[in-house]
Amino acid sequence: MSDTATMPLPGRRAPDLHLELIIGAEWDLADQSPGAFTMIVFYRGLHCPICKAYLSDLRGMYDDFLSKGVEVVNVSMDAEERAREAHEEWGLEPIPMAHSLTEDQARAWGLYLSAARSEKEPDVFAEPGLFLVKPDGTLYMAEMSSAPFVRPDLKLLLSKLDFIADKDYPPRGTHRG
């Protein structure tokens, strides 16, 4: 297990991601074929009330994202039982919910890892992140936070999807100087 996170770079191939869904199916980023993007939403886990609010807001916009060609998956390091509980208690049906993200997978995506501060929290969990991956597997956008309080504005992101498509807006943050 590596101690250092990598930084996935926009415009380059997204890290591999193969996970189990709470419905017993497997989910593999390489198998996705969205109209515009696959949106991967990494959340902290069942213990996080901010995650509950954020993912509930996402659920309210889910059909709008789908209508713009954006397929969504929610991901955490929680075990299947905790991920299923979050999915059911937070009313996230029908958004696919993946579980058991490993520390190595979290690091490959550049996510910050935290240790438990209370017995309600898992020993180690990933802090939030949101990524847009193009159908060809390249990373379009990456947003990670080292704390639970800062996350991308979903309404703003949704409102800019047509602009991205209409203007063929390129991924930003690609200058390697």
Residue frames relative to the residue before (quaternion, step in Angstrom):
aa qw qx qy qz dx dy dz
M 1.0000 0.0000 0.0000 0.0000 0.00 0.00 0.00
S 0.3602 -0.7526 0.5211 0.1797 3.52 -0.83 1.07
D 0.4211 -0.7033 0.5179 0.2446 3.57 -1.16 0.64
T 0.7289 0.4208 -0.2314 0.4880 3.56 1.19 -0.42
A 0.3775 -0.6970 0.5647 0.2297 3.51 -1.12 0.77
T 0.3599 -0.6729 0.5922 0.2588 3.51 -1.22 0.50
M 0.3373 -0.7086 0.5693 0.2449 3.54 -1.23 0.24
P 0.2854 -0.7495 0.5635 0.1983 3.62 -0.42 1.10
L 0.2548 -0.8111 0.5169 0.1000 3.55 -0.84 0.97
P 0.4934 -0.6496 0.4893 0.3085 3.58 -0.88 0.93
G 0.7682 0.3309 -0.2701 0.4769 3.53 -1.07 0.79
R 0.6884 0.4009 -0.2665 0.5425 3.57 1.30 -0.12
R 0.6924 -0.4636 0.3460 0.4313 3.53 -1.28 0.32
A 0.4375 -0.6816 0.5253 0.2611 3.57 -0.95 0.93
P 0.5882 -0.5620 0.4296 0.3920 3.59 -1.12 0.52
D 0.5770 -0.5574 0.4561 0.3852 3.56 -1.18 0.49
L 0.0444 0.7813 -0.6224 0.0123 3.54 -1.16 0.56
H 0.0733 0.7680 -0.6249 0.1199 3.52 -0.58 1.26
L 0.0751 0.8205 -0.5526 0.1252 3.57 -0.59 1.19
E 0.4473 -0.6303 0.5566 0.3047 3.51 -1.39 0.20
L 0.3088 -0.7232 0.5875 0.1909 3.55 -1.11 0.75
I 0.6135 -0.5719 0.3921 0.3779 3.59 -1.17 0.50
I 0.6286 0.5295 -0.3430 0.4547 3.62 1.20 -0.29
G 0.6051 -0.5928 0.3438 0.4054 3.59 1.28 0.09
A 0.5813 0.5660 -0.3762 0.4475 3.59 1.27 -0.02
E 0.4352 -0.6550 0.5420 0.2963 3.53 -1.30 0.28
W 0.1600 -0.7557 0.6294 0.0849 3.54 -1.18 0.69
D 0.0032 -0.7916 0.6096 -0.0412 3.55 -0.82 1.04
L 0.4945 -0.6722 0.4663 0.2936 3.57 -0.76 1.04
A 0.6429 0.5510 -0.3247 0.4214 3.58 0.97 -0.83
D 0.6884 0.4801 -0.2776 0.4674 3.62 1.17 -0.49
Q 0.5336 0.6502 -0.4048 0.3587 3.60 1.22 -0.16
S 0.0304 -0.7942 0.6069 0.0037 3.56 -1.08 0.76
P 0.0333 0.8313 -0.5522 0.0531 3.59 0.53 1.16
G 0.6031 -0.5463 0.4298 0.3912 3.54 -1.27 0.30
A 0.8094 0.1583 -0.0599 0.5623 3.59 0.99 -0.82
F 0.8046 -0.1377 0.1594 0.5553 3.59 0.61 -1.16
T 0.2925 -0.6267 0.6694 0.2713 3.47 -1.43 0.22
M 0.1562 -0.7790 0.6025 0.0755 3.56 -0.79 1.04
I 0.1216 -0.7840 0.6082 0.0264 3.54 -0.62 1.20
V 0.0962 -0.7972 0.5960 0.0051 3.54 -0.62 1.19
F 0.1477 -0.7756 0.6113 0.0542 3.55 -0.44 1.26
Y 0.0363 -0.7966 0.6034 -0.0048 3.57 -0.80 1.04
R 0.6536 -0.5791 0.3427 0.3464 3.56 -1.19 0.60
G 0.6287 -0.5268 0.3497 0.4526 3.60 0.99 -0.74
L 0.7768 -0.3781 0.2679 0.4263 3.50 -1.41 0.10
H 0.6446 0.5618 -0.3211 0.4071 3.60 1.04 -0.69
C 0.6781 0.5543 -0.2665 0.4023 3.60 1.22 -0.46
P 0.2960 -0.7763 0.5268 0.1793 3.64 -0.41 1.14
I 0.6040 0.5395 -0.3702 0.4551 3.61 1.11 -0.52
C 0.6095 0.5382 -0.3413 0.4715 3.59 1.09 -0.71
K 0.6210 0.5470 -0.3384 0.4480 3.57 0.97 -0.86
A 0.6838 0.4766 -0.2869 0.4721 3.59 0.84 -0.96
Y 0.6709 0.5096 -0.2983 0.4486 3.59 0.90 -0.94
L 0.7090 0.4427 -0.2701 0.4779 3.58 0.84 -0.95
S 0.5921 0.5396 -0.3647 0.4746 3.59 1.15 -0.50
D 0.6258 0.5115 -0.3294 0.4881 3.59 1.04 -0.75
L 0.6344 0.5236 -0.3219 0.4687 3.57 0.99 -0.85
R 0.6262 0.5346 -0.3435 0.4518 3.59 0.95 -0.82
G 0.6543 0.5251 -0.3108 0.4467 3.59 0.99 -0.78
M 0.7389 0.3695 -0.2060 0.5245 3.59 1.21 -0.50
Y 0.3660 0.7867 -0.4500 0.2114 3.55 1.32 -0.12
D 0.6794 0.4835 -0.3004 0.4631 3.60 0.81 -0.93
D 0.6228 0.5316 -0.3346 0.4664 3.59 1.09 -0.67
F 0.6374 0.5014 -0.3282 0.4844 3.59 0.99 -0.77
L 0.6456 0.5201 -0.3250 0.4551 3.59 0.92 -0.88
S 0.6601 0.5200 -0.3116 0.4435 3.59 0.96 -0.85
K 0.6805 0.4441 -0.2760 0.5134 3.60 1.24 -0.40
G 0.5910 -0.6130 0.3526 0.3881 3.59 1.26 0.23
V 0.5310 0.6152 -0.4059 0.4181 3.57 1.23 0.46
E 0.1885 -0.7563 0.6215 0.0788 3.55 -0.69 1.19
V 0.1998 -0.8102 0.5477 0.0609 3.58 -0.89 0.96
V 0.0327 0.7490 -0.6614 -0.0202 3.53 -1.22 0.61
N 0.2610 -0.7362 0.6061 0.1503 3.56 -1.05 0.87
V 0.0673 -0.8185 0.5694 -0.0363 3.57 -0.89 1.00
S 0.0965 0.7708 -0.6288 0.0337 3.56 -1.11 0.74
M 0.5711 -0.5672 0.4674 0.3656 3.51 -1.37 0.07
D 0.4101 0.7121 -0.4733 0.3174 3.60 1.27 -0.04
A 0.5123 -0.5969 0.5187 0.3349 3.54 -1.22 0.57
E 0.7369 -0.4506 0.2803 0.4189 3.56 -1.26 0.41
E 0.6682 0.5192 -0.3164 0.4287 3.60 0.81 -0.94
R 0.6852 0.4689 -0.2871 0.4777 3.61 0.90 -0.88
A 0.6369 0.5160 -0.3276 0.4699 3.60 1.02 -0.76
R 0.6405 0.5109 -0.3205 0.4754 3.58 0.99 -0.81
E 0.6386 0.5250 -0.3240 0.4599 3.58 0.96 -0.85
A 0.6490 0.5009 -0.3190 0.4755 3.61 0.91 -0.86
H 0.6506 0.5341 -0.3119 0.4407 3.58 0.88 -0.95
E 0.7166 0.4424 -0.2497 0.4780 3.57 0.88 -0.95
E 0.7137 0.4634 -0.2721 0.4492 3.60 0.77 -1.02
W 0.7222 0.4292 -0.2446 0.4842 3.57 1.07 -0.71
G 0.4361 -0.7355 0.4333 0.2848 3.62 1.27 0.04
L 0.3140 0.8044 -0.4525 0.2228 3.59 0.96 0.86
E 0.3848 0.7105 -0.4979 0.3150 3.61 1.25 0.03
P 0.6700 -0.1797 -0.7199 -0.0240 1.80 -1.88 1.65
I 0.3097 0.7644 -0.5225 0.2164 3.65 1.14 0.35
P 0.4639 -0.6710 0.4930 0.3025 3.60 -0.81 0.92
M 0.1407 -0.7897 0.5965 0.0286 3.55 -0.99 0.97
A 0.1349 -0.7921 0.5938 0.0422 3.54 -0.62 1.20
H 0.1716 -0.7922 0.5820 0.0653 3.55 -1.20 0.56
S 0.8106 0.3566 -0.2222 0.4079 3.51 -1.43 0.04
L 0.1437 0.7670 -0.5944 0.1942 3.56 0.96 0.88
T 0.3366 -0.7509 0.5300 0.2049 3.60 -0.86 0.87
E 0.6490 -0.4985 0.3950 0.4174 3.55 -1.28 0.29
D 0.6500 0.5146 -0.3249 0.4552 3.60 0.94 -0.79
Q 0.6405 0.5044 -0.3271 0.4779 3.60 1.00 -0.76
A 0.6386 0.5255 -0.3255 0.4583 3.58 0.95 -0.86
R 0.6648 0.4968 -0.3031 0.4684 3.58 0.94 -0.86
A 0.6227 0.5468 -0.3436 0.4419 3.61 1.00 -0.77
W 0.7056 0.4242 -0.2470 0.5110 3.58 1.14 -0.62
G 0.5288 -0.6692 0.3928 0.3440 3.59 1.25 0.10
L 0.3942 0.7343 -0.4736 0.2848 3.58 1.21 0.31
Y 0.4416 -0.6525 0.5483 0.2805 3.52 -1.18 0.64
L 0.2264 -0.7668 0.5880 0.1227 3.56 -1.05 0.80
S 0.1292 -0.7845 0.6043 0.0527 3.55 -1.10 0.80
A 0.3742 -0.6859 0.5778 0.2359 3.52 -1.27 0.54
A 0.6420 -0.5527 0.3826 0.3688 3.54 -1.18 0.64
R 0.2132 -0.7532 0.6098 0.1238 3.55 -1.16 0.75
S 0.7723 0.1310 -0.0894 0.6152 3.57 1.30 -0.26
E 0.6420 -0.5403 0.3767 0.3924 3.55 -1.26 0.25
K 0.5590 0.5969 -0.3916 0.4218 3.62 1.24 -0.19
E 0.6871 0.4757 -0.2646 0.4813 3.56 1.21 -0.56
P 0.5309 -0.5838 0.4930 0.3664 3.57 -1.17 0.53
D 0.6771 -0.4967 0.3469 0.4177 3.60 -1.20 0.45
V 0.7743 -0.0085 0.0438 0.6312 3.58 1.02 -0.93
F 0.0841 0.7906 -0.6031 0.0647 3.56 -1.00 0.81
A 0.5045 -0.6428 0.4920 0.3003 3.55 -1.26 0.49
E 0.4154 -0.6576 0.5699 0.2651 3.53 -1.15 0.73
P 0.6921 -0.5377 0.2872 0.3865 3.62 -1.18 0.43
G 0.0594 0.7628 -0.6430 0.0323 3.48 -1.32 0.56
L 0.0880 -0.7691 0.6303 0.0593 3.56 -1.19 0.55
F 0.0372 -0.8076 0.5865 -0.0490 3.54 -0.83 1.08
L 0.1766 -0.7308 0.6468 0.1279 3.53 -1.18 0.70
V 0.0813 -0.7881 0.6102 0.0007 3.55 -0.80 1.09
K 0.4238 -0.7112 0.5085 0.2366 3.56 -0.86 1.03
P 0.6703 -0.5155 0.3453 0.4072 3.60 -1.19 0.41
D 0.6658 0.4932 -0.3130 0.4642 3.62 1.13 -0.52
G 0.5994 -0.6120 0.3386 0.3894 3.60 1.29 0.13
T 0.5506 0.5916 -0.4224 0.4104 3.59 1.22 0.10
L 0.5028 -0.6482 0.4904 0.2941 3.50 -1.16 0.72
Y 0.2336 -0.7749 0.5741 0.1241 3.56 -0.85 0.99
M 0.8126 -0.0250 0.0791 0.5769 3.58 0.86 -0.98
A 0.0573 -0.7838 0.6182 0.0143 3.55 -1.07 0.80
E 0.0466 0.7802 -0.6202 0.0665 3.55 -0.90 0.96
M 0.0417 0.7991 -0.5953 0.0720 3.57 -0.54 1.20
S 0.1535 -0.7742 0.6066 0.0954 3.54 -1.20 0.56
S 0.3682 -0.7216 0.5414 0.2251 3.55 -1.12 0.66
A 0.7418 0.2858 -0.1817 0.5789 3.58 1.30 0.05
P 0.5925 -0.6226 0.3787 0.3435 3.59 -1.11 0.52
F 0.6316 0.6245 -0.3073 0.3415 3.57 1.20 -0.47
V 0.7429 0.3716 -0.2035 0.5182 3.61 1.17 -0.45
R 0.1352 0.7759 -0.5986 0.1463 3.55 -0.76 1.14
P 0.6103 -0.5528 0.4011 0.4014 3.58 -1.16 0.46
D 0.4825 -0.6416 0.5218 0.2886 3.54 -1.16 0.74
L 0.3448 -0.7821 0.4844 0.1865 3.59 -0.35 1.25
K 0.6361 0.5222 -0.3378 0.4567 3.61 1.00 -0.76
L 0.6516 0.5013 -0.3148 0.4744 3.58 0.96 -0.83
L 0.6436 0.5182 -0.3191 0.4641 3.57 0.91 -0.88
L 0.6561 0.5071 -0.3059 0.4678 3.58 0.87 -0.93
S 0.6815 0.5035 -0.2903 0.4448 3.59 0.93 -0.89
K 0.7095 0.4564 -0.2616 0.4688 3.63 1.15 -0.45
L 0.4554 0.7061 -0.4502 0.3022 3.62 1.20 -0.10
D 0.6430 0.5008 -0.3322 0.4747 3.62 0.99 -0.73
F 0.6189 0.5393 -0.3362 0.4617 3.59 1.00 -0.80
I 0.6390 0.5276 -0.3219 0.4580 3.58 0.91 -0.92
A 0.7002 0.4621 -0.2664 0.4747 3.57 0.88 -0.97
D 0.6931 0.4999 -0.2876 0.4324 3.61 0.80 -1.01
K 0.7592 0.3658 -0.1855 0.5054 3.58 0.97 -0.86
D 0.3177 -0.7389 0.5126 0.3005 3.58 1.31 -0.13
Y 0.0848 0.8484 -0.5117 0.1057 3.53 1.03 0.97
P 0.3707 -0.7699 0.4773 0.2049 3.58 -0.64 1.09
P 0.5917 -0.5181 0.4436 0.4296 3.57 -1.22 0.24
R 0.2897 -0.7526 0.5702 0.1566 3.56 -1.06 0.78
G 0.7054 0.4353 -0.3335 0.4491 3.55 -1.24 0.41
T 0.4907 0.6984 -0.3937 0.3413 3.55 1.25 0.42
H 0.5008 0.6652 -0.4362 0.3412 3.61 1.21 -0.21
R 0.1476 -0.8155 0.5579 0.0445 3.55 -0.70 1.10
G 0.3510 -0.8148 0.4130 0.2059 3.56 1.43 0.22
